[in-house]
Amino acid sequence: MTPSIANFVILWVTFVSTVYGSTCVHQDDSQTCKQSKTSFPCDLIVDRLGDRPTALTCNQKDCFNILTSKKLNSQTKDCFSTITMANISNCVNCFSEKIQRPFESFYMSRDPQHNNTILDLSSNNIDSDYVENFELLNGPIENLDILYLSNNKLTSLPVSKLTMGPNLREFWVNDNDIDNIQFSNVTKPMRNLEYLNLRENPLQTLDWRSIASWPNVFPNLKVLDIGYKEKDVSSFFTNKIWFIYPILSRFQHLKVIYWPTSQVQCTCPMIAAFARYLDKDFKIVEAHFKTHPHQEYDSETYSEENMHKLFGSGDRLQRYLSYYQEEEAVVCSKDSEWGLENQQLQQFASIANTFCSDISLDRESATKNTI
């Protein structure tokens, strides 16, 4: 077996039947591991740092049953207590039975030093009923940093079920059927969330007044992706930004919006609001999405040093921007106010000063005038 293949083969865990009690045993013999496959899938742990497992993958029912068992003893739970990356995507039939609180006994890392815990539940046919009524996300994942629920069957954004993860910084719900994003039942803001990916959802069917509470729910959001490749959204997103810009301009830390069309109808109040309230580098762009970051990982990625570099506690804006390619600025359409046509939606203060000089860009005076 070559070293590169060996890195992806578990040499660390063997589970004994419940008759003898579940336990975690260090294994260095690949042959022994192969023989143990009858009781436990060998490819569960994909990497470890010394005796500490750091990454786990699970794409078959038998391993999922172990992870979700309510009868795991404390020693077995300790096997997972240092896991910082759990990839449970494409887990065939794992979520079909809708187990109540499946991850209630699944202990991922809760070490304050491990602020990079990742849970990937993408491509599992998970629906909103499972999340809301069967409490899919209930469990000891308070330190969760990145959550993937991409490519499932969600019809609503399950924010009310995520407040138990106060450290969540990236939330991926792209490629679902989300047409409901009202947060009327959310009482606790997600203060650490910086990246929200809603790409490839039928957002054009929404009443956009429902997003009025978003700036309060996501007060530190930096990147919002609402990209969509279908052409039938063009009319909605070209002509309706004037309706939602007062809400978008309240995201005080917003840096980038990935928009689904190349043009929008611009007005001077919209340009001035973005210039007045948002960062001077704020922009609205179109871009092609690459792949989920985890799809590019190899076993070396899961080393403690590399995990800190990728998901450290510092500014991760450049990491978010690296998810995209072929970026192009969105421009004002021909139906925009005079002088704004073909202006790129960036450097808003410059545009406002040139074409909208009668509108004040002073935040304090603008606030007083609206009271």
C-alpha positions as CSV (number, residue, x, y, z in Angstrom):
1,M,0.0,0.0,0.0
2,T,1.5,3.4,-1.0
3,P,1.9,6.1,1.7
4,S,-0.7,8.3,0.0
5,I,-3.3,5.6,0.1
6,A,-2.3,4.7,3.6
7,N,-3.1,8.2,4.8
8,F,-6.7,7.6,3.9
9,V,-7.0,4.3,5.6
10,I,-7.9,4.1,9.2
11,L,-5.0,2.8,11.3
12,W,-6.5,4.1,14.5
13,V,-10.0,2.9,15.4
14,T,-11.6,-0.5,16.1
15,F,-15.0,-0.8,17.6
16,V,-15.9,-3.9,19.6
17,S,-19.4,-5.2,19.7
18,T,-21.6,-3.9,22.5
19,V,-21.3,-7.2,24.3
20,Y,-17.8,-6.4,25.3
21,G,-18.3,-2.6,25.4
22,S,-17.4,-0.1,22.7
23,T,-13.8,1.1,22.8
24,C,-11.2,2.9,20.8
25,V,-8.0,1.0,19.9
26,H,-5.0,2.4,18.2
27,Q,-4.1,0.2,15.2
28,D,-0.9,0.4,13.0
29,D,-1.4,-2.8,11.1
30,S,-3.4,-2.3,7.9
31,Q,-4.1,-6.0,7.6
32,T,-5.7,-6.0,11.0
33,C,-7.8,-3.0,10.0
34,K,-8.9,-4.7,6.9
35,Q,-10.1,-7.7,8.8
36,S,-12.0,-5.5,11.2
37,K,-14.1,-4.1,8.4
38,T,-16.8,-6.7,9.2
39,S,-17.6,-4.8,12.4
40,F,-16.6,-1.3,11.5
41,P,-15.7,0.6,8.2
42,C,-11.9,1.1,8.0
43,D,-12.0,4.4,6.2
44,L,-13.9,6.2,8.9
45,I,-10.9,8.1,10.3
46,V,-8.9,9.7,7.5
47,D,-6.3,11.5,9.5
48,R,-4.8,11.8,13.0
49,L,-2.2,13.8,14.7
50,G,-0.2,11.3,16.8
51,D,-2.9,9.5,18.8
52,R,-5.4,12.2,18.3
53,P,-7.8,11.8,15.4
54,T,-8.5,15.0,13.6
55,A,-10.7,14.1,10.6
56,L,-13.5,11.7,10.0
57,T,-15.5,10.6,6.9
58,C,-18.7,8.6,6.9
59,N,-20.6,7.7,3.8
60,Q,-22.3,4.4,4.7
61,K,-25.1,3.4,7.0
62,D,-23.2,1.2,9.4
63,C,-20.8,3.9,10.3
64,F,-23.6,6.4,10.6
65,N,-25.4,4.1,13.0
66,I,-22.4,4.1,15.3
67,L,-22.0,7.9,15.2
68,T,-25.7,8.4,16.1
69,S,-26.0,5.6,18.7
70,K,-27.5,6.8,21.9
71,K,-25.7,4.0,23.8
72,L,-22.1,5.0,23.2
73,N,-20.1,4.8,26.4
74,S,-17.8,7.6,27.5
75,Q,-14.7,5.9,26.2
76,T,-16.1,5.6,22.7
77,K,-17.3,9.2,22.8
78,D,-13.7,10.2,23.6
79,C,-12.7,8.7,20.3
80,F,-14.6,11.6,18.6
81,S,-13.8,14.4,21.1
82,T,-10.8,15.7,19.1
83,I,-12.4,15.4,15.6
84,T,-12.4,18.9,14.0
85,M,-13.6,17.8,10.5
86,A,-16.5,15.4,10.1
87,N,-17.5,14.7,6.4
88,I,-20.8,13.0,6.4
89,S,-21.8,14.1,2.9
90,N,-23.3,11.6,0.3
91,C,-24.1,9.2,3.1
92,V,-26.4,6.9,1.2
93,N,-29.7,6.3,3.1
94,C,-28.2,7.6,6.3
95,F,-30.9,10.2,6.8
96,S,-33.9,8.4,5.3
97,E,-35.3,7.2,8.6
98,K,-35.3,10.6,10.3
99,I,-33.7,9.6,13.6
100,Q,-34.7,12.1,16.3
101,R,-31.6,14.2,17.3
102,P,-29.1,11.9,15.5
103,F,-26.0,13.8,16.6
104,E,-27.0,14.2,20.2
105,S,-24.3,11.8,21.3
106,F,-21.7,12.7,18.7
107,Y,-19.0,14.7,20.4
108,M,-16.8,16.7,18.1
109,S,-14.0,18.9,19.4
110,R,-15.1,21.4,22.1
111,D,-11.5,22.6,22.9
112,P,-11.5,26.4,22.8
113,Q,-8.3,26.2,20.8
114,H,-10.0,24.3,18.0
115,N,-12.1,27.1,16.6
116,N,-12.2,25.4,13.2
117,T,-14.7,22.5,13.6
118,I,-16.4,21.5,10.3
119,L,-19.5,19.4,9.8
120,D,-20.5,18.5,6.3
121,L,-24.0,17.2,5.8
122,S,-24.3,18.0,2.1
123,S,-26.0,15.8,-0.5
124,N,-28.1,13.7,1.8
125,N,-31.7,14.6,0.8
126,I,-32.2,16.3,4.1
127,D,-35.5,18.3,4.2
128,S,-36.7,21.1,6.4
129,D,-39.0,18.8,8.3
130,Y,-36.0,16.8,9.5
131,V,-34.2,20.0,10.6
132,E,-37.1,21.6,12.3
133,N,-39.2,18.7,13.8
134,F,-36.5,16.0,14.3
135,E,-33.9,18.4,15.5
136,L,-31.2,17.2,13.2
137,L,-28.7,19.8,14.4
138,N,-29.2,19.3,18.1
139,G,-26.0,18.1,19.7
140,P,-22.8,19.1,21.4
141,I,-21.4,21.2,18.5
142,E,-21.1,24.5,20.3
143,N,-17.7,25.1,18.7
144,L,-18.9,24.5,15.1
145,D,-17.1,26.9,12.7
146,I,-18.4,25.7,9.3
147,L,-21.6,23.9,8.5
148,Y,-22.5,22.5,5.0
149,L,-26.1,21.7,4.3
150,S,-25.6,22.1,0.5
151,N,-27.5,20.2,-2.1
152,N,-30.3,18.9,0.0
153,K,-34.1,19.5,0.0
154,L,-34.4,22.4,2.4
155,T,-37.3,24.8,1.7
156,S,-36.5,27.2,4.6
157,L,-33.4,28.6,6.3
158,P,-33.0,26.8,9.6
159,V,-31.4,29.6,11.5
160,S,-33.5,29.2,14.7
161,K,-31.9,25.7,15.0
162,L,-28.4,27.0,14.7
163,T,-28.2,29.4,17.6
164,M,-26.7,26.6,19.8
165,G,-23.6,27.0,17.6
166,P,-22.6,30.6,18.6
167,N,-19.2,30.3,16.8
168,L,-20.5,29.4,13.4
169,R,-18.8,31.6,10.8
170,E,-19.7,29.9,7.5
171,F,-23.1,28.6,6.6
172,W,-23.6,26.8,3.3
173,V,-27.2,26.1,2.1
174,N,-26.6,26.4,-1.6
175,D,-28.4,24.2,-4.1
176,N,-31.6,23.7,-2.1
177,D,-35.2,24.7,-2.6
178,I,-35.3,27.6,-0.1
179,D,-38.1,30.0,-0.7
180,N,-38.7,31.0,2.9
181,I,-36.2,33.0,4.8
182,Q,-38.3,34.7,7.5
183,F,-36.6,34.9,10.9
184,S,-39.6,35.9,13.1
185,N,-38.8,33.1,15.6
186,V,-35.1,34.0,16.0
187,T,-34.3,35.6,19.3
188,K,-30.6,35.3,19.4
189,P,-28.3,36.8,16.7
190,M,-25.6,34.8,15.0
191,R,-22.9,37.3,15.8
192,N,-20.0,35.4,14.3
193,L,-21.5,34.5,11.0
194,E,-19.5,36.0,8.2
195,Y,-20.3,34.0,5.1
196,L,-23.8,32.9,4.0
197,N,-24.1,30.9,0.7
198,L,-27.7,30.8,-0.7
199,R,-26.6,30.3,-4.3
200,E,-28.9,28.2,-6.5
201,N,-32.1,28.6,-4.4
202,P,-35.4,30.0,-5.9
203,L,-35.2,33.3,-4.1
204,Q,-37.0,35.1,-6.8
205,T,-40.3,33.7,-5.4
206,L,-39.7,35.6,-2.1
207,D,-41.5,38.6,-0.6
208,W,-38.3,40.4,0.1
209,R,-39.8,42.3,3.0
210,S,-39.2,39.0,4.9
211,I,-35.5,39.8,5.0
212,A,-36.0,43.0,7.1
213,S,-34.6,41.3,10.2
214,W,-31.5,39.9,8.5
215,P,-29.1,42.7,9.6
216,N,-30.1,41.9,13.2
217,V,-29.7,38.2,12.8
218,F,-26.4,38.4,11.0
219,P,-24.9,41.6,12.3
220,N,-21.3,40.8,11.2
221,L,-22.0,39.3,7.8
222,K,-19.2,40.0,5.3
223,V,-20.1,37.9,2.2
224,L,-23.6,37.1,0.9
225,D,-24.0,34.8,-2.1
226,I,-27.4,34.8,-3.8
227,G,-26.1,33.8,-7.2
228,Y,-28.3,31.8,-9.6
229,K,-27.5,30.5,-13.0
230,E,-31.1,30.2,-14.4
231,K,-32.0,33.1,-16.8
232,D,-35.6,33.4,-15.6
233,V,-34.4,35.3,-12.5
234,S,-33.0,38.2,-14.6
235,S,-36.1,40.4,-14.5
236,F,-36.6,40.0,-10.8
237,F,-33.1,40.7,-9.7
238,T,-32.5,43.4,-12.3
239,N,-35.5,45.5,-11.3
240,K,-36.0,44.8,-7.6
241,I,-32.8,45.8,-5.9
242,W,-34.3,49.3,-5.3
243,F,-36.8,47.5,-3.0
244,I,-34.2,45.7,-0.9
245,Y,-31.3,48.2,-0.8
246,P,-32.4,49.8,2.5
247,I,-32.0,46.4,4.1
248,L,-28.7,45.5,2.4
249,S,-27.2,48.8,3.5
250,R,-27.8,48.0,7.1
251,F,-25.2,45.2,7.0
252,Q,-22.4,47.4,8.3
253,H,-19.6,44.8,7.8
254,L,-20.7,43.6,4.4
255,K,-17.9,43.5,1.8
256,V,-19.3,41.5,-1.2
257,I,-22.7,40.4,-2.5
258,Y,-22.6,37.8,-5.3
259,W,-25.5,38.7,-7.5
260,P,-27.3,36.5,-10.0
261,T,-27.5,39.1,-12.9
262,S,-25.0,41.3,-14.6
263,Q,-27.2,44.5,-14.4
264,V,-29.5,46.1,-11.9
265,Q,-31.8,49.1,-12.0
266,C,-30.0,51.9,-10.0
267,T,-31.2,55.0,-8.2
268,C,-29.4,57.7,-6.5
269,P,-30.9,56.9,-3.1
270,M,-29.6,53.3,-3.5
271,I,-26.1,54.5,-4.5
272,A,-26.0,57.0,-1.6
273,A,-27.2,54.4,0.9
274,F,-24.4,52.0,0.0
275,A,-21.8,54.8,0.0
276,R,-23.1,56.2,3.3
277,Y,-23.4,53.0,5.4
278,L,-21.1,50.3,3.9
279,D,-17.4,49.8,3.7
280,K,-15.7,51.9,1.0
281,D,-14.6,48.6,-0.7
282,F,-18.1,47.1,-0.7
283,K,-19.1,45.8,-4.1
284,I,-21.8,43.8,-5.9
285,V,-20.4,41.3,-8.4
286,E,-21.2,38.2,-10.5
287,A,-18.9,35.3,-10.3
288,H,-18.7,31.6,-11.0
289,F,-18.5,29.3,-8.0
290,K,-15.6,26.8,-7.8
291,T,-16.2,23.9,-5.6
292,H,-16.8,23.3,-1.9
293,P,-13.5,23.8,-0.2
294,H,-13.6,20.4,1.5
295,Q,-13.6,18.7,-1.9
296,E,-10.1,19.9,-2.5
297,Y,-8.7,18.6,0.8
298,D,-6.2,15.8,1.2
299,S,-5.1,14.1,4.4
300,E,-2.3,16.7,4.9
301,T,-4.9,19.4,5.1
302,Y,-6.1,18.0,8.4
303,S,-2.8,18.6,10.2
304,E,-3.3,21.0,13.2
305,E,-0.9,23.5,11.6
306,N,-2.7,23.6,8.2
307,M,-6.2,23.7,9.8
308,H,-5.2,26.8,11.8
309,K,-3.9,28.4,8.6
310,L,-7.1,27.7,6.7
311,F,-9.6,28.4,9.4
312,G,-7.7,30.5,11.9
313,S,-9.4,33.1,14.1
314,G,-8.1,36.0,11.9
315,D,-9.7,37.8,9.0
316,R,-10.9,35.2,6.5
317,L,-12.3,37.5,3.8
318,Q,-9.6,36.4,1.3
319,R,-10.5,32.8,1.9
320,Y,-14.2,33.5,1.2
321,L,-13.2,35.3,-2.0
322,S,-11.1,32.4,-3.1
323,Y,-14.2,30.3,-3.5
324,Y,-15.0,32.2,-6.7
325,Q,-13.6,32.7,-10.2
326,E,-14.2,34.9,-13.2
327,E,-15.5,37.8,-11.1
328,E,-17.2,40.6,-13.0
329,A,-18.7,43.8,-11.6
330,V,-22.5,44.2,-11.8
331,V,-23.4,47.4,-13.6
332,C,-26.4,49.8,-13.6
333,S,-29.0,49.0,-16.3
334,K,-30.3,51.3,-19.0
335,D,-33.4,51.9,-16.9
336,S,-31.4,53.5,-14.1
337,E,-31.5,57.2,-13.2
338,W,-29.7,59.6,-15.5
339,G,-26.0,59.2,-15.6
340,L,-25.9,55.9,-13.7
341,E,-26.2,53.6,-16.7
342,N,-23.2,51.2,-17.0
343,Q,-21.7,52.4,-13.7
344,Q,-20.1,49.5,-11.9
345,L,-21.5,48.7,-8.4
346,Q,-18.4,49.5,-6.5
347,Q,-16.7,52.7,-5.2
348,F,-20.2,54.0,-4.4
349,A,-19.0,57.3,-2.9
350,S,-17.3,58.3,-6.1
351,I,-20.5,57.5,-8.1
352,A,-22.7,59.4,-5.7
353,N,-20.5,62.4,-5.6
354,T,-20.5,62.6,-9.4
355,F,-24.1,61.8,-10.3
356,C,-26.0,62.2,-7.0
357,S,-24.5,65.3,-5.5
358,D,-27.8,66.5,-4.1
359,I,-27.9,63.5,-1.7
360,S,-25.9,63.8,1.5
361,L,-23.4,61.0,2.2
362,D,-22.9,62.1,5.8
363,R,-24.1,59.2,8.0
364,E,-25.0,61.3,11.1
365,S,-27.0,64.0,9.2
366,A,-28.7,61.3,7.1
367,T,-29.8,59.5,10.3
368,K,-31.1,62.7,11.8
369,N,-33.2,63.4,8.7
370,T,-34.9,60.1,8.9
371,I,-36.0,60.3,12.5
